[in-house]
Amino acid sequence: MDPDHHLPAMSPPPPPPSTPMNGTDGMHHNMMMHMTFFWGKETLILFSGWPGTSTGMYVLALVFVFVLAVLVEWLSHSRLVKPGPSNVAAGLIQALVHAVRVGLAYMVMLAVMSFNGGVFIVAVAGHLVGFLIFGSRVFKDTETTPYHKTFELPPTSN
């Protein structure tokens, strides 16, 4: 008597559906989801079907991720809300700017989760350039005002 006779019989997986999976163009997209870093222009970044297989669109996607990372650094280090008579209005604007910054940072993170080496490099480069311009002392002529003298939260560089 087989000791495993109580286990159900294993059946093969069902065949793939014959209807289109992605879109209505009748084509199957056999893009593989990478779980390790890889090099190449054939990847998906943030949106279904983008950038596709075009080299130009891949370069545009890299520029887009770079700009997103620079914007995150700009929002992290800029003082957009000046002290004023209404703390409520300033606080609401601060909260809105913070939400936009976090949303952009999550978009950069999701782009990096494509595991494409080029996307990772441009994301890090965008943060580097953004910090160099907006967060470091390289382009500042004067001493920065300590954050406790303003209504702003401290920038991440203090």
C-alpha positions in Angstrom: 0.0 0.0 0.0 1.3 3.4 -1.0 1.7 5.7 2.1 0.9 8.8 0.0 -2.4 7.4 -1.3 -4.4 10.0 0.7 -2.8 12.9 -1.3 -4.8 14.2 -4.2 -3.4 13.6 -7.7 -1.4 16.5 -9.0 -2.7 17.8 -12.3 -0.8 20.0 -14.8 -1.5 23.7 -14.8 -4.3 24.9 -17.1 -3.3 26.0 -20.6 -2.9 29.8 -21.1 -6.1 31.5 -22.1 -6.6 32.1 -25.8 -7.9 35.7 -25.3 -5.5 38.6 -25.2 -4.2 39.3 -21.7 -2.9 42.9 -22.2 -4.9 45.3 -24.2 -7.1 44.7 -27.2 -4.5 44.5 -29.8 -4.6 40.7 -29.9 -0.9 40.4 -29.0 0.4 38.6 -25.9 3.1 40.5 -24.0 5.6 38.0 -22.7 7.5 40.6 -20.6 9.2 38.8 -17.7 9.1 40.3 -14.2 12.7 40.5 -13.1 13.6 39.9 -9.4 17.3 40.7 -9.8 19.1 43.6 -11.5 19.4 43.3 -15.2 20.7 45.5 -18.0 18.7 46.3 -21.1 16.1 48.6 -22.6 13.2 46.1 -22.5 11.6 46.7 -19.2 8.4 48.1 -17.7 8.8 51.3 -15.7 5.8 52.7 -13.7 3.2 52.2 -16.4 2.0 49.2 -18.4 3.8 49.0 -21.8 6.1 51.9 -21.0 8.8 52.4 -22.3 8.3 49.4 -24.6 11.1 48.2 -26.8 12.1 51.5 -28.3 15.5 52.9 -27.3 14.2 56.5 -27.5 11.4 55.7 -25.1 13.8 54.0 -22.7 16.0 57.0 -22.7 12.9 59.2 -22.1 12.0 56.9 -19.2 15.5 57.3 -17.7 15.2 61.1 -18.0 11.8 61.0 -16.4 13.1 59.0 -13.4 16.2 61.3 -13.1 13.9 64.4 -13.0 11.6 62.8 -10.5 14.6 62.2 -8.2 15.9 65.8 -8.6 12.3 67.1 -7.8 12.3 65.0 -4.6 15.5 66.5 -3.5 14.3 70.0 -4.4 11.1 69.6 -2.3 13.2 68.1 0.5 15.5 71.0 0.8 13.5 74.1 -0.3 11.8 76.4 2.0 8.5 77.0 0.1 6.5 78.1 3.1 7.7 81.4 4.7 6.7 82.3 8.2 3.5 84.3 8.2 0.5 85.3 10.3 -1.5 82.1 9.7 0.0 78.9 11.1 -3.0 76.9 9.8 -2.5 78.0 6.2 1.2 77.5 6.4 0.7 74.0 8.0 -1.7 73.0 5.3 0.6 74.1 2.5 3.5 72.3 4.3 1.4 69.1 4.5 0.5 69.4 0.8 4.1 69.9 -0.2 5.1 66.9 2.0 2.5 64.7 0.4 3.7 65.7 -3.1 7.3 65.0 -2.1 6.5 61.6 -0.6 4.4 60.7 -3.7 7.3 61.5 -6.0 9.7 59.6 -3.8 7.4 56.5 -4.0 7.3 56.9 -7.8 11.1 56.8 -7.9 11.1 53.8 -5.6 8.6 52.0 -7.8 10.7 52.8 -10.9 13.8 51.3 -9.2 11.7 48.2 -8.4 11.8 47.4 -12.1 15.2 46.1 -11.3 16.7 47.7 -14.4 20.3 48.7 -13.8 19.9 51.9 -15.9 16.9 53.0 -13.9 18.7 52.4 -10.6 21.7 54.4 -11.7 19.7 57.4 -13.0 17.6 57.4 -9.8 20.7 57.6 -7.6 22.3 60.1 -10.0 19.1 62.3 -9.8 19.2 62.2 -6.0 22.9 63.1 -6.1 22.5 66.0 -8.5 19.4 67.2 -6.6 21.2 67.1 -3.3 24.3 68.7 -4.7 22.3 71.6 -6.1 19.6 72.1 -3.3 21.0 70.4 -0.2 24.7 70.8 -0.1 26.7 73.9 0.5 28.3 73.9 -2.9 26.0 76.6 -4.4 25.2 78.5 -1.2 26.9 81.8 -0.5 25.5 82.4 3.0 25.2 80.3 6.2 21.8 78.6 6.2 19.3 79.6 8.8 18.9 76.9 11.5 15.6 75.2 11.1 14.4 76.0 14.7 14.1 79.7 13.6 11.6 78.9 10.9 8.2 77.2 10.7 9.6 74.6 8.4 10.5 71.0 9.4 14.2 70.4 9.4 15.6 69.4 6.0 17.0 65.9 5.8 20.6 67.3 5.6 20.7 68.7 9.1 
